[in-house]
Amino acid sequence: MSKKFLKPADATAIVKKSIKKRRAKDSRLKLYGRFAIGLATCFLLFLFYTIFEKGTPGFFQYYVTLDVNFDKERIDPKGDLSDNSLFSGDASKIVNEALFILIEPKGRKEKKEAKKIISSGKDVRIAKMVKQNPNLFGTITKVKFALDDDIDSFLRGYIKRETPENERRVNDNVIKFIDKLNAEGRISYDFSDYILSGSASGNPEMAGIKGAFVGSILTLFVCLLIAFPLGVATAIYLEEIAQKNKITEFIEVNINNLAAVPSVVFGIMGLAIFIGIFGMPRSIPLVGGMVLALMTLPTIIISSRAAIRAVPPSVRDAALGIGASKLQTIFHHVIPLAMPGMLTGTIIGMAQALGETAPLLMIGMVAFIVDVPNSVVDPGTVLPVQIFMWADFAERMFVQKTSAAIIVLLTFLISMNAFAIYLRKKLERRW
């Protein structure tokens, strides 16, 4: 039976047609990929724009500048600058008097309404100022005070002047006082000295993220202190020392499964073990860090094993060939080469832990904590939980501060990931 052969010209045409189809498929694939990347980038940019557009005003707020008479006998009646003395004095009355001089309220009703213009933390500000500088006593000094959140919302335009008086939270008398202060140049829009230095507060104009930020750092410190050595040690043992049998296979499978377990499960486990069995206090960074360490361990183990596995067998063979022991080979040759990958995985795991809310809610870190924690056993909260709490408040100013806190959290996360990339590039070795 004779075989039929194609003419060279026909064969060339078929090959060219096939190549053309292949190139067309490659072009379409590249186009789809570029479209997907472009779409994802657009969504990301829109997300960042929304967050920054809403969050940037959260770093600023309205203040009123008053000429305060620092009368020592009235502000510090006991004369010892103690909290008991300062908060039993007439600091609030002195601030109100300075305000009344400017706006000249008539009658008890207008004075009562005028007192609500300034935030309730005016006595705290005076106390801090005289503690830092006792020389203020006996002087008349210009001091900026945060305006009440309703007044702040009015000045931002969220409360309309045209709205009927019975339907808005700022009445006509208060608007008259605000207009008068504005005309005298007493009201300013400045960077908030509460958002970064304050802690949790029921008054949105006084709320800040310092307590949550410090709590996040302490919680991450505990998490790193537990998760990193345990995770790296486990990875070294499973990859370099342990024999490959059914027991190690069972352990490896369960480690991989734990990486996919929802974070709230770790919170329930922490609640049952650390608080239920061991009786540890709720809402402390120590317990929070231990719970996050349990959640982060699988990620660190998996990334560390991958980094160890990436080291060529020739490195091990060369070390053993010149007389190094098994442990010397591991710690003097394998680990230094795998360390960039280990650190990268650890930092990414820490960044993941920083953004978790559910497990910390389960162990009570949602509590309203005013004071900044000084140690891992002091009550505290973390940034994701603080954001969660603020998002549930009805006041308009909390919406802005929630977005501002999200910006701080994103900056923290991006910095951690950038640090991971830097470490990888810095410690990476060529072989």
C-alpha positions as CSV (number, residue, x, y, z in Angstrom):
1,M,0.0,0.0,0.0
2,S,1.5,3.2,-1.1
3,K,1.8,6.2,1.3
4,K,0.6,9.6,0.3
5,F,3.0,12.3,0.9
6,L,2.2,16.0,1.0
7,K,3.9,18.4,-1.3
8,P,6.4,20.7,0.4
9,A,4.3,23.7,-0.3
10,D,1.2,22.1,1.2
11,A,3.2,21.0,4.3
12,T,4.6,24.4,4.7
13,A,1.2,26.0,4.5
14,I,-0.2,23.6,7.1
15,V,2.7,24.3,9.5
16,K,2.3,28.1,9.0
17,K,-1.4,27.8,9.7
18,S,-0.8,25.8,12.9
19,I,1.8,28.3,14.1
20,K,-0.6,31.2,13.3
21,K,-3.3,29.5,15.4
22,R,-0.8,28.9,18.2
23,R,0.3,32.5,18.2
24,A,-3.3,33.7,18.2
25,K,-4.0,31.6,21.3
26,D,-0.9,32.9,23.0
27,S,-1.9,36.5,22.2
28,R,-5.4,35.9,23.5
29,L,-4.0,34.3,26.7
30,K,-1.7,37.3,27.2
31,L,-4.7,39.6,26.6
32,Y,-6.8,37.8,29.1
33,G,-4.0,37.9,31.7
34,R,-3.5,41.6,31.2
35,F,-7.2,42.3,31.4
36,A,-7.4,40.3,34.7
37,I,-4.4,42.2,36.1
38,G,-5.9,45.5,35.0
39,L,-9.3,44.7,36.5
40,A,-7.7,43.6,39.8
41,T,-5.6,46.8,39.8
42,C,-8.7,48.9,39.2
43,F,-10.5,47.2,42.1
44,L,-7.4,47.7,44.4
45,L,-7.0,51.3,43.5
46,F,-10.8,51.9,44.0
47,L,-10.5,50.3,47.4
48,F,-7.5,52.4,48.4
49,Y,-9.1,55.5,47.1
50,T,-12.3,54.8,49.1
51,I,-10.3,54.1,52.3
52,F,-8.1,57.1,52.0
53,E,-10.9,59.4,50.9
54,K,-12.9,58.5,54.0
55,G,-10.0,58.0,56.3
56,T,-7.9,61.1,55.7
57,P,-10.5,63.4,57.4
58,G,-10.3,61.1,60.4
59,F,-6.7,62.4,61.1
60,F,-8.1,66.0,61.4
61,Q,-10.7,67.7,63.5
62,Y,-12.0,71.1,64.4
63,Y,-10.6,73.0,67.4
64,V,-11.5,76.2,69.2
65,T,-8.8,78.4,70.6
66,L,-9.5,80.1,74.0
67,D,-7.6,82.4,76.3
68,V,-7.5,80.4,79.5
69,N,-6.6,81.9,82.9
70,F,-4.4,79.3,84.6
71,D,-5.5,80.2,88.2
72,K,-3.4,77.9,90.4
73,E,-5.8,78.0,93.4
74,R,-8.8,77.1,91.2
75,I,-7.1,74.5,89.0
76,D,-4.9,72.8,91.7
77,P,-6.6,73.5,95.0
78,K,-4.3,71.1,97.0
79,G,-1.2,72.5,95.3
80,D,0.4,69.1,94.7
81,L,-0.4,68.6,91.0
82,S,-1.9,65.2,91.8
83,D,-4.8,63.8,89.7
84,N,-7.1,64.0,92.7
85,S,-6.3,67.7,93.1
86,L,-6.5,68.6,89.4
87,F,-9.8,66.8,88.7
88,S,-11.4,68.2,91.9
89,G,-10.6,71.8,90.8
90,D,-12.5,74.2,88.5
91,A,-10.6,73.6,85.3
92,S,-13.8,72.9,83.4
93,K,-15.5,76.1,84.8
94,I,-12.4,78.2,83.8
95,V,-12.6,76.9,80.2
96,N,-16.3,77.6,80.1
97,E,-15.7,81.1,81.4
98,A,-13.1,81.7,78.7
99,L,-15.7,80.5,76.1
100,F,-18.4,82.7,77.5
101,I,-16.3,85.8,77.2
102,L,-16.1,85.3,73.4
103,I,-19.7,84.2,72.6
104,E,-21.6,86.1,75.4
105,P,-24.5,83.7,76.1
106,K,-27.6,85.2,77.7
107,G,-29.4,83.4,80.4
108,R,-29.0,79.9,81.9
109,K,-30.3,78.1,78.9
110,E,-27.8,79.6,76.4
111,K,-25.0,79.0,78.9
112,K,-26.0,75.3,79.2
113,E,-26.1,75.0,75.4
114,A,-22.7,76.8,75.0
115,K,-21.0,74.3,77.4
116,K,-21.7,71.5,74.9
117,I,-19.7,73.2,72.2
118,I,-16.4,72.0,73.6
119,S,-15.6,68.3,74.2
120,S,-15.9,66.9,77.7
121,G,-12.2,66.3,77.9
122,K,-11.3,69.9,78.4
123,D,-10.3,69.4,82.1
124,V,-8.0,66.5,81.0
125,R,-6.2,68.8,78.6
126,I,-5.7,71.4,81.3
127,A,-4.4,68.8,83.7
128,K,-1.9,67.5,81.2
129,M,-0.7,70.9,80.4
130,V,0.0,72.0,83.9
131,K,1.7,68.7,84.7
132,Q,4.1,69.1,81.8
133,N,4.7,72.8,82.5
134,P,3.8,74.1,86.0
135,N,5.0,77.6,84.9
136,L,1.7,78.1,83.1
137,F,0.1,78.9,86.5
138,G,-0.6,82.6,86.8
139,T,-0.7,83.2,83.1
140,I,-3.4,83.7,80.4
141,T,-2.5,81.3,77.6
142,K,-4.1,80.4,74.3
143,V,-5.2,76.7,74.4
144,K,-6.9,74.7,71.6
145,F,-9.8,72.4,72.6
146,A,-11.5,69.8,70.5
147,L,-15.1,70.7,69.6
148,D,-17.9,68.3,70.3
149,D,-18.6,65.7,67.6
150,D,-22.0,67.2,66.7
151,I,-20.3,70.6,66.2
152,D,-17.5,69.0,64.2
153,S,-20.1,67.2,62.0
154,F,-21.9,70.5,61.5
155,L,-18.7,72.3,60.4
156,R,-17.9,69.4,58.0
157,G,-21.2,69.9,56.4
158,Y,-22.8,66.6,57.5
159,I,-25.4,68.5,59.5
160,K,-27.0,71.0,57.3
161,R,-27.9,74.5,58.4
162,E,-31.0,74.5,56.2
163,T,-32.5,71.5,58.1
164,P,-35.3,72.5,60.4
165,E,-34.1,73.0,64.0
166,N,-36.2,70.2,65.5
167,E,-34.6,67.7,63.0
168,R,-30.9,68.5,63.6
169,R,-28.7,67.9,66.6
170,V,-27.3,71.4,66.6
171,N,-29.8,74.1,67.5
172,D,-29.9,77.7,66.3
173,N,-28.3,79.2,69.4
174,V,-25.3,76.9,69.1
175,I,-25.0,77.7,65.3
176,K,-25.0,81.4,66.3
177,F,-22.2,80.8,68.7
178,I,-20.2,78.9,66.2
179,D,-20.6,81.7,63.6
180,K,-19.3,84.2,66.1
181,L,-16.3,82.1,66.9
182,N,-15.6,81.6,63.2
183,A,-15.9,85.3,62.6
184,E,-13.2,85.9,65.3
185,G,-10.9,83.3,63.8
186,R,-11.1,81.1,66.8
187,I,-12.0,77.9,65.0
188,S,-9.4,75.9,63.1
189,Y,-9.2,72.6,61.3
190,D,-6.0,70.9,62.4
191,F,-4.3,67.5,62.7
192,S,-5.9,65.6,65.5
193,D,-3.8,65.1,68.6
194,Y,-6.2,62.4,69.8
195,I,-6.2,59.9,66.9
196,L,-2.6,58.7,67.5
197,S,-2.2,59.5,71.2
198,G,-5.6,58.7,72.5
199,S,-7.3,55.4,73.4
200,A,-10.8,54.0,73.4
201,S,-13.4,56.6,74.3
202,G,-17.1,57.0,74.1
203,N,-16.6,60.5,72.8
204,P,-15.6,60.2,69.1
205,E,-13.6,63.5,69.2
206,M,-11.4,62.0,71.9
207,A,-11.0,58.5,70.6
208,G,-7.6,57.3,69.4
209,I,-5.7,54.2,68.4
210,K,-2.7,54.3,70.7
211,G,-3.9,51.7,73.1
212,A,-4.9,49.3,70.3
213,F,-1.6,49.9,68.5
214,V,0.5,49.1,71.6
215,G,-1.8,46.1,72.2
216,S,-1.2,44.9,68.7
217,I,2.6,45.1,69.1
218,L,2.6,43.3,72.4
219,T,0.3,40.6,71.0
220,L,2.5,40.1,67.9
221,F,5.6,40.0,70.1
222,V,4.1,37.1,72.2
223,C,3.0,35.4,68.9
224,L,6.5,35.7,67.4
225,L,8.2,34.5,70.6
226,I,6.2,31.3,70.6
227,A,5.4,30.5,66.9
228,F,8.8,31.2,65.3
229,P,11.1,28.8,67.3
230,L,8.4,26.1,67.5
231,G,7.6,26.4,63.8
232,V,11.2,26.4,62.6
233,A,12.1,23.5,65.0
234,T,9.2,21.4,63.8
235,A,10.1,22.1,60.1
236,I,13.7,21.1,60.7
237,Y,12.7,17.9,62.5
238,L,10.1,16.8,59.9
239,E,12.3,17.7,56.9
240,E,15.8,16.7,58.0
241,I,15.7,14.4,61.0
242,A,12.4,12.4,61.2
243,Q,12.1,9.1,59.4
244,K,9.5,9.0,56.6
245,N,6.8,6.7,58.0
246,K,3.1,6.7,58.6
247,I,3.4,8.7,61.8
248,T,5.2,11.6,60.1
249,E,2.9,11.4,57.2
250,F,-0.1,11.7,59.6
251,I,1.5,14.7,61.2
252,E,2.2,16.4,57.9
253,V,-1.3,15.9,56.7
254,N,-2.7,17.4,59.9
255,I,-0.4,20.4,59.7
256,N,-1.6,21.1,56.2
257,N,-5.2,20.7,57.3
258,L,-4.7,23.1,60.3
259,A,-3.6,25.8,57.8
260,A,-7.1,25.7,56.3
261,V,-9.0,25.7,59.6
262,P,-11.0,28.9,60.1
263,S,-9.4,31.3,62.6
264,V,-12.5,31.4,64.8
265,V,-11.8,27.7,65.7
266,F,-8.5,28.7,67.2
267,G,-10.3,31.4,69.2
268,I,-12.7,28.8,70.6
269,M,-9.8,26.5,71.4
270,G,-8.0,29.4,73.2
271,L,-11.1,30.2,75.1
272,A,-11.5,26.6,76.2
273,I,-7.9,25.9,77.1
274,F,-6.2,29.1,78.2
275,I,-9.2,30.8,79.9
276,G,-11.5,27.8,80.7
277,I,-8.9,25.3,81.9
278,F,-5.9,27.4,83.0
279,G,-8.0,30.4,84.2
280,M,-6.0,33.1,82.5
281,P,-7.5,36.6,82.4
282,R,-9.5,37.7,79.4
283,S,-8.4,40.5,77.1
284,I,-4.7,40.4,77.7
285,P,-2.0,40.4,75.0
286,L,-0.4,37.2,76.4
287,V,-3.5,35.1,75.8
288,G,-4.1,36.8,72.4
289,G,-0.5,36.2,71.3
290,M,-0.8,32.5,72.4
291,V,-4.0,32.0,70.4
292,L,-2.5,33.7,67.3
293,A,0.6,31.6,67.7
294,L,-1.5,28.5,67.4
295,M,-3.1,29.9,64.3
296,T,0.2,31.0,62.7
297,L,2.2,27.8,63.4
298,P,1.0,25.8,60.4
299,T,1.9,28.7,58.0
300,I,5.4,29.0,59.5
301,I,6.0,25.2,59.4
302,I,4.8,24.9,55.8
303,S,6.9,27.9,54.6
304,S,10.0,26.8,56.6
305,R,9.8,23.2,55.2
306,A,9.5,24.6,51.7
307,A,12.6,26.8,52.3
308,I,14.6,23.8,53.6
309,R,13.4,21.6,50.8
310,A,14.7,24.2,48.3
311,V,18.3,23.8,49.5
312,P,20.1,21.5,46.9
313,P,21.1,18.0,48.1
314,S,24.6,18.8,46.9
315,V,25.1,21.2,49.8
316,R,24.3,18.4,52.3
317,D,26.5,15.9,50.5
318,A,29.4,18.3,50.4
319,A,29.2,19.1,54.1
320,L,28.9,15.4,55.0
321,G,31.8,14.6,52.6
322,I,34.2,16.9,54.5
323,G,33.4,15.2,57.8
324,A,30.5,17.3,59.2
325,S,28.0,15.6,61.4
326,K,24.2,15.6,60.6
327,L,23.5,18.4,63.0
328,Q,26.5,20.5,61.8
329,T,25.2,20.0,58.2
330,I,21.7,21.2,59.2
331,F,22.7,24.2,61.4
332,H,25.9,25.4,59.6
333,H,24.9,24.9,56.0
334,V,21.2,24.1,55.4
335,I,19.5,26.5,57.8
336,P,21.6,29.6,56.8
337,L,20.6,29.0,53.1
338,A,16.9,28.4,54.1
339,M,16.7,31.3,56.5
340,P,15.4,33.9,54.0
341,G,12.5,31.8,53.1
342,M,11.8,31.0,56.8
343,L,11.8,34.6,57.8
344,T,9.6,35.6,54.8
345,G,7.0,33.0,55.8
346,T,7.2,34.0,59.4
347,I,6.6,37.7,58.7
348,I,3.8,36.9,56.3
349,G,2.3,34.7,59.1
350,M,2.7,37.6,61.5
351,A,1.0,40.0,59.1
352,Q,-1.9,37.5,58.8
353,A,-2.2,37.3,62.6
354,L,-2.2,41.1,62.8
355,G,-5.3,41.3,60.7
356,E,-7.3,38.6,62.5
357,T,-10.3,39.6,64.6
358,A,-12.4,36.5,65.1
359,P,-10.1,34.6,67.5
360,L,-9.4,37.7,69.6
361,L,-13.1,38.4,69.9
362,M,-13.6,34.9,71.3
363,I,-11.1,35.5,74.1
364,G,-12.6,38.8,75.1
365,M,-10.2,41.3,73.6
366,V,-13.3,43.3,72.5
367,A,-13.5,44.8,75.9
368,F,-13.6,48.6,76.3
369,I,-10.1,49.4,77.4
370,V,-9.2,53.0,78.1
371,D,-5.6,52.6,79.4
372,V,-2.6,51.8,77.3
373,P,-1.2,48.4,78.2
374,N,2.3,48.5,79.7
375,S,3.0,44.7,79.6
376,V,1.6,41.5,78.1
377,V,-0.5,40.9,81.2
378,D,-2.3,44.2,81.2
379,P,-5.8,44.5,79.7
380,G,-5.7,45.6,76.1
381,T,-7.1,45.4,72.6
382,V,-5.7,45.3,69.0
383,L,-6.3,47.4,65.9
384,P,-8.6,45.0,64.1
385,V,-10.9,44.7,67.1
386,Q,-10.8,48.5,67.6
387,I,-11.8,49.0,64.0
388,F,-14.6,46.4,64.5
389,M,-15.9,48.2,67.6
390,W,-15.8,51.7,66.0
391,A,-17.6,50.5,62.9
392,D,-20.5,49.6,65.0
393,F,-20.9,53.1,66.6
394,A,-23.6,55.4,65.2
395,E,-21.7,58.7,65.5
396,R,-20.5,60.1,62.1
397,M,-17.1,61.0,63.5
398,F,-16.5,57.3,64.3
399,V,-16.9,56.5,60.5
400,Q,-13.9,58.7,59.7
401,K,-11.8,57.4,62.6
402,T,-12.6,53.8,61.6
403,S,-11.2,54.6,58.1
404,A,-8.2,56.3,59.6
405,A,-7.5,53.3,61.8
406,I,-7.8,51.1,58.7
407,I,-5.1,53.3,57.0
408,V,-2.8,52.8,60.0
409,L,-3.4,49.0,59.9
410,L,-2.8,48.8,56.2
411,T,0.4,50.8,56.6
412,F,1.5,48.4,59.3
413,L,0.7,45.4,57.1
414,I,2.4,46.8,54.0
415,S,5.5,47.7,56.1
416,M,5.7,44.1,57.4
417,N,5.4,42.6,53.9
418,A,8.0,45.1,52.6
419,F,10.3,44.1,55.4
420,A,9.9,40.5,54.5
421,I,10.9,41.2,50.9
422,Y,13.9,43.2,52.1
423,L,15.0,40.4,54.4
424,R,14.7,37.9,51.6
425,K,16.8,40.0,49.3
426,K,19.3,40.8,52.0
427,L,19.9,37.3,53.3
428,E,19.5,35.4,50.0
429,R,22.6,33.5,49.0
430,R,23.5,32.2,45.6
431,W,24.6,28.6,45.1
